[in-house]
Amino acid sequence: MIRVPYDEMHAEFKRILESRGFSAASAEDAATVFAQNSLDGIYSHGYIRFPRVVDYLDRGGIDPSVEAECVMSFGAMERWDGHRGFGPLNAKRAMDKACDLADQFGIGLVALGNNNHWMRGGSYGWQAANRGKIGICWSNTMPNMPAWGGKDRKIGNNPIIFSVPQSDGAHVVVDCALSQFSYGKIEEARLNGKQLPVPGGYDEDGNLSTDPAAIEKTWRVLPMGYWKGSGLSILLDLIATILTAGNSVQKIGTFGDEVGLSQVMIAIDPAKFSSSIDTDQVIKELVEDIRSSVPIQEGSALRYPGEREMKTRKENLAEGIPVNEEVWELIKSK
């Protein structure tokens, strides 16, 4: 492992994206998404994922010149067509509009269909929280997980994100795929030669396994909460497909690549009901109560969701972002 300064990583990403046809402004925003994910310790959707995105661009799977557009509007709700443009930029703009709608109506919803992979869904939860909004968003995926009780992949590990803002920026954010581990996290563990902390899928003998390489051979990942995660996956897919009039997990599975996804962005303005001081107090009381828990391991401390990212962000800004040297050399060669 080596450490790469944030500014150097961002500049390298921007250079590569501009060379693939992005405007300077779009390359700046897109590079920020990948560099910020890496800065926050979400390497699986940062520098590790970046070479795969470049491959999509080189194969013509993503058109950097197209942008999402609103095709229907009704008060606090809008339906957008992403035109299979660059997923993170379309998603960012959709969440921005959901926040604008929440400023006006107290709540805003943008159903973004026909978009490409948005990378780290938590980015849009943090984005909403940075604007003082409660954020809820999710995306469907290609069929990459068996429904509970099945062997073949029929449902998506459809990531869902919730965020609650704090006025000091230390937001409370949950970002989770509906598989026990995202595919990116499994890949990250394998690259770093680590086992998963708990079983994340099945090996070739049909046994639950913590070995990321064994799981990658079968791609039989485990729904979080077993049947509960399976059920949530199906419902999130249904809601997103209905609201966007876009593609379901089943249809995305016929495309060959994970493109044309259906995503939902919801922003809620808590300031319409109470002040930021009141919201901060609610969060403070809840977090303090959780931290008063007796830890399983003596000397350890409980964290609230999003706290680890804040700590990692501070460390990586000071020391540089830890990266796999082989992957970094691959990126620089693009």
C-alpha positions as CSV (number, residue, x, y, z in Angstrom):
1,M,0.0,0.0,0.0
2,I,1.1,3.6,-0.7
3,R,-0.5,6.9,0.2
4,V,-1.6,9.4,-2.4
5,P,-2.5,13.0,-1.5
6,Y,-6.2,13.9,-2.2
7,D,-5.3,16.7,-4.7
8,E,-3.0,14.4,-6.7
9,M,-5.7,11.7,-6.9
10,H,-8.4,14.3,-7.9
11,A,-6.1,15.7,-10.6
12,E,-5.4,12.3,-12.0
13,F,-9.1,11.4,-12.2
14,K,-9.9,14.7,-13.8
15,R,-7.2,14.3,-16.4
16,I,-8.4,10.9,-17.4
17,L,-12.1,12.0,-17.6
18,E,-11.3,15.0,-19.8
19,S,-9.3,12.7,-22.1
20,R,-12.5,10.7,-22.5
21,G,-14.7,13.6,-23.6
22,F,-15.9,15.2,-20.4
23,S,-16.1,18.9,-20.2
24,A,-13.8,20.6,-17.7
25,A,-16.7,21.3,-15.4
26,S,-18.2,17.8,-15.6
27,A,-14.7,16.2,-15.2
28,E,-14.2,18.3,-12.1
29,D,-17.5,17.2,-10.5
30,A,-17.0,13.5,-11.5
31,A,-13.4,13.4,-10.3
32,T,-14.6,14.9,-7.0
33,V,-17.1,12.0,-6.6
34,F,-14.4,9.4,-6.9
35,A,-11.7,11.2,-4.9
36,Q,-14.2,12.1,-2.1
37,N,-15.3,8.5,-1.9
38,S,-11.6,7.4,-1.5
39,L,-11.0,10.2,1.0
40,D,-13.9,8.9,3.1
41,G,-12.5,5.4,3.1
42,I,-15.1,4.0,0.6
43,Y,-12.3,2.7,-1.6
44,S,-14.5,0.1,-3.3
45,H,-16.5,3.0,-4.9
46,G,-13.5,5.3,-5.2
47,Y,-10.1,4.6,-6.8
48,I,-10.8,0.8,-6.9
49,R,-13.9,1.3,-9.1
50,F,-12.4,4.0,-11.3
51,P,-10.6,1.8,-13.8
52,R,-13.8,-0.1,-14.5
53,V,-15.6,3.1,-15.2
54,V,-12.9,4.1,-17.6
55,D,-13.4,0.8,-19.4
56,Y,-17.1,1.5,-19.7
57,L,-16.3,4.9,-21.3
58,D,-13.8,3.3,-23.7
59,R,-16.4,0.7,-24.8
60,G,-19.0,3.4,-25.4
61,G,-21.2,2.2,-22.5
62,I,-21.4,5.8,-21.1
63,D,-21.8,8.9,-23.2
64,P,-20.1,11.8,-21.2
65,S,-22.0,14.4,-23.2
66,V,-25.6,13.6,-22.2
67,E,-27.4,14.8,-19.1
68,A,-30.5,13.8,-17.3
69,E,-33.7,15.8,-18.1
70,C,-37.0,16.2,-16.4
71,V,-39.8,14.6,-18.4
72,M,-42.7,14.9,-16.0
73,S,-43.4,17.2,-13.1
74,F,-46.2,17.3,-10.5
75,G,-45.7,19.7,-7.5
76,A,-43.0,18.2,-5.2
77,M,-42.4,15.2,-7.6
78,E,-40.5,14.9,-10.8
79,R,-39.6,12.1,-13.2
80,W,-36.3,12.3,-15.0
81,D,-34.7,10.4,-17.9
82,G,-31.0,9.9,-17.3
83,H,-30.4,9.0,-21.0
84,R,-27.7,6.5,-19.8
85,G,-25.4,9.4,-19.0
86,F,-22.7,9.4,-16.4
87,G,-24.4,8.0,-13.3
88,P,-22.8,10.0,-10.5
89,L,-23.4,13.4,-12.2
90,N,-27.0,12.6,-13.1
91,A,-27.6,11.4,-9.5
92,K,-26.0,14.5,-8.0
93,R,-28.1,16.8,-10.1
94,A,-31.3,14.8,-9.3
95,M,-30.6,15.1,-5.5
96,D,-29.9,18.8,-5.9
97,K,-33.3,19.2,-7.5
98,A,-35.0,17.1,-4.8
99,C,-33.5,19.5,-2.2
100,D,-34.7,22.5,-4.3
101,L,-38.2,21.0,-4.2
102,A,-37.9,20.4,-0.5
103,D,-37.0,24.1,0.0
104,Q,-40.3,25.0,-1.7
105,F,-42.7,22.2,-0.6
106,G,-41.0,20.7,2.5
107,I,-40.4,17.5,0.6
108,G,-39.0,16.7,-2.8
109,L,-38.8,13.6,-4.9
110,V,-37.0,13.0,-8.1
111,A,-37.4,9.6,-9.8
112,L,-34.4,9.1,-12.0
113,G,-34.8,6.4,-14.6
114,N,-32.5,5.1,-17.3
115,N,-29.4,6.2,-15.4
116,N,-26.0,4.5,-15.1
117,H,-24.3,3.3,-11.9
118,W,-24.2,6.1,-9.3
119,M,-21.1,4.7,-7.6
120,R,-21.4,5.4,-3.9
121,G,-25.0,6.0,-2.9
122,G,-23.9,7.6,0.3
123,S,-22.6,10.6,-1.6
124,Y,-26.2,11.7,-2.2
125,G,-27.1,11.2,1.4
126,W,-24.2,13.4,2.5
127,Q,-25.2,15.9,-0.3
128,A,-28.7,16.2,1.1
129,A,-27.5,16.6,4.6
130,N,-25.0,19.2,3.6
131,R,-28.0,21.2,2.4
132,G,-29.7,20.7,5.8
133,K,-32.1,18.0,4.4
134,I,-33.0,14.6,5.6
135,G,-32.1,12.4,2.6
136,I,-33.5,9.0,1.4
137,C,-32.4,7.5,-1.8
138,W,-31.9,4.1,-3.4
139,S,-31.0,2.5,-6.7
140,N,-31.8,-0.9,-8.3
141,T,-29.0,-2.9,-9.9
142,M,-28.5,-5.8,-12.3
143,P,-29.7,-9.2,-10.9
144,N,-26.7,-10.0,-8.7
145,M,-28.2,-11.8,-5.7
146,P,-30.4,-14.9,-5.3
147,A,-33.8,-14.3,-3.8
148,W,-34.1,-16.0,-0.4
149,G,-34.3,-19.8,-1.0
150,G,-33.0,-19.6,-4.6
151,K,-29.6,-20.4,-6.2
152,D,-29.7,-18.3,-9.3
153,R,-29.4,-14.5,-9.2
154,K,-32.8,-12.9,-9.7
155,I,-32.8,-9.8,-7.5
156,G,-30.5,-6.8,-6.9
157,N,-28.5,-5.8,-3.9
158,N,-30.2,-2.4,-4.3
159,P,-28.4,0.1,-2.1
160,I,-30.4,2.3,0.2
161,I,-29.3,5.5,2.0
162,F,-30.7,7.5,4.9
163,S,-29.1,10.7,6.2
164,V,-30.0,13.2,8.9
165,P,-28.2,16.6,9.0
166,Q,-26.3,18.2,11.9
167,S,-25.4,21.9,11.8
168,D,-21.7,21.2,12.4
169,G,-21.5,18.8,9.4
170,A,-21.1,15.6,11.4
171,H,-24.2,14.1,9.8
172,V,-25.7,10.8,10.6
173,V,-25.6,8.7,7.4
174,V,-26.4,5.0,6.7
175,D,-25.4,3.7,3.3
176,C,-25.9,0.0,2.7
177,A,-26.4,-2.5,0.0
178,L,-29.0,-5.1,0.7
179,S,-26.4,-7.9,0.4
180,Q,-24.4,-8.5,3.5
181,F,-21.5,-6.9,1.7
182,S,-21.5,-5.0,-1.6
183,Y,-19.6,-6.4,-4.5
184,G,-17.1,-3.6,-4.1
185,K,-16.4,-4.5,-0.5
186,I,-15.9,-8.1,-1.4
187,E,-13.4,-7.1,-4.2
188,E,-11.7,-4.7,-1.8
189,A,-11.2,-7.5,0.8
190,R,-9.7,-9.8,-1.8
191,L,-7.3,-7.2,-3.1
192,N,-6.1,-6.6,0.4
193,G,-5.8,-10.3,1.2
194,K,-8.4,-10.1,4.0
195,Q,-11.3,-12.4,5.0
196,L,-14.8,-10.9,5.5
197,P,-15.7,-10.4,9.2
198,V,-18.9,-12.5,8.9
199,P,-20.2,-14.8,6.1
200,G,-21.0,-12.8,2.9
201,G,-22.0,-15.5,0.5
202,Y,-21.6,-19.1,-0.6
203,D,-18.6,-21.1,-1.9
204,E,-18.7,-23.6,-4.7
205,D,-19.8,-26.4,-2.3
206,G,-22.9,-24.3,-1.2
207,N,-21.4,-23.5,2.2
208,L,-21.5,-20.0,3.7
209,S,-18.1,-18.4,3.5
210,T,-16.0,-15.4,4.6
211,D,-13.5,-15.9,1.8
212,P,-14.0,-13.1,-0.8
213,A,-12.3,-15.0,-3.5
214,A,-14.5,-18.1,-3.0
215,I,-17.7,-15.9,-3.1
216,E,-16.5,-14.2,-6.3
217,K,-16.3,-17.6,-8.0
218,T,-20.0,-18.3,-7.4
219,W,-21.3,-14.7,-7.1
220,R,-23.9,-16.1,-4.7
221,V,-23.9,-13.2,-2.2
222,L,-26.0,-13.3,0.9
223,P,-29.0,-11.0,1.4
224,M,-28.6,-9.0,4.7
225,G,-31.1,-10.3,7.2
226,Y,-31.6,-13.3,5.0
227,W,-35.3,-13.3,3.9
228,K,-35.8,-9.7,5.1
229,G,-33.1,-8.3,2.9
230,S,-34.5,-10.3,0.0
231,G,-38.0,-8.9,0.5
232,L,-36.7,-5.3,0.8
233,S,-34.8,-5.7,-2.4
234,I,-37.9,-6.8,-4.3
235,L,-40.0,-3.9,-2.9
236,L,-37.3,-1.2,-3.6
237,D,-37.0,-2.5,-7.1
238,L,-40.8,-2.3,-7.6
239,I,-41.1,1.2,-6.2
240,A,-38.2,2.6,-8.2
241,T,-39.5,0.9,-11.5
242,I,-43.0,2.3,-11.0
243,L,-41.9,5.8,-10.1
244,T,-39.4,6.1,-12.9
245,A,-41.3,4.1,-15.5
246,G,-37.8,2.8,-16.1
247,N,-36.0,-0.6,-16.0
248,S,-36.5,-3.3,-13.4
249,V,-33.7,-5.5,-12.1
250,Q,-35.0,-8.3,-14.4
251,K,-34.8,-6.0,-17.5
252,I,-31.4,-4.6,-16.6
253,G,-30.2,-8.2,-16.5
254,T,-30.8,-8.4,-20.3
255,F,-28.6,-5.5,-21.1
256,G,-25.2,-7.2,-20.7
257,D,-23.8,-4.4,-18.6
258,E,-25.2,-2.7,-15.5
259,V,-26.7,0.3,-17.2
260,G,-30.1,2.0,-17.4
261,L,-30.8,1.8,-13.7
262,S,-33.8,3.2,-11.8
263,Q,-33.1,5.5,-8.8
264,V,-35.1,7.6,-6.4
265,M,-34.0,10.7,-4.6
266,I,-36.0,12.1,-1.7
267,A,-35.2,15.2,0.4
268,I,-37.1,16.4,3.4
269,D,-36.6,19.8,5.0
270,P,-36.8,19.4,8.9
271,A,-36.5,23.1,9.2
272,K,-40.2,23.4,8.1
273,F,-41.1,21.8,11.5
274,S,-38.3,22.8,13.8
275,S,-35.0,24.7,14.1
276,S,-31.6,23.2,13.5
277,I,-30.9,23.6,17.2
278,D,-33.8,21.3,18.0
279,T,-32.7,18.8,15.4
280,D,-29.1,18.9,16.8
281,Q,-30.5,18.3,20.3
282,V,-32.4,15.2,19.2
283,I,-29.4,13.8,17.6
284,K,-27.1,14.6,20.6
285,E,-29.4,12.8,23.0
286,L,-29.8,9.8,20.8
287,V,-26.0,9.5,20.1
288,E,-25.1,10.0,23.8
289,D,-27.5,7.2,24.8
290,I,-26.1,4.8,22.2
291,R,-22.5,5.6,23.4
292,S,-23.5,4.8,26.9
293,S,-24.0,1.2,25.9
294,V,-21.8,-1.4,27.5
295,P,-19.4,-2.5,24.7
296,I,-19.0,-6.2,23.9
297,Q,-15.3,-5.7,23.8
298,E,-13.8,-3.9,26.8
299,G,-12.2,-0.6,25.8
300,S,-14.0,-0.3,22.5
301,A,-16.5,2.5,21.8
302,L,-19.7,2.6,19.8
303,R,-20.0,4.9,16.8
304,Y,-23.0,6.5,15.2
305,P,-23.5,5.9,11.4
306,G,-21.3,8.3,9.5
307,E,-18.8,8.9,12.3
308,R,-16.2,6.5,10.8
309,E,-16.3,8.4,7.5
310,M,-15.6,11.7,9.3
311,K,-12.7,10.2,11.1
312,T,-11.2,8.6,8.0
313,R,-11.7,11.8,6.0
314,K,-9.6,13.7,8.5
315,E,-6.8,11.1,8.6
316,N,-6.6,10.7,4.9
317,L,-6.4,14.5,4.3
318,A,-3.5,14.7,6.7
319,E,-1.6,11.5,5.7
320,G,-2.8,10.8,2.1
321,I,-5.2,8.2,0.8
322,P,-4.0,4.6,1.2
323,V,-4.2,2.8,-2.2
324,N,-3.2,-0.5,-3.7
325,E,-0.1,0.3,-5.7
326,E,-1.0,-2.0,-8.6
327,V,-4.4,-0.4,-9.0
328,W,-2.9,3.1,-8.8
329,E,-0.3,2.3,-11.5
330,L,-3.2,1.0,-13.7
331,I,-5.1,4.3,-13.2
332,K,-2.1,6.4,-14.1
333,S,-1.6,4.4,-17.3
334,K,-5.1,5.2,-18.6
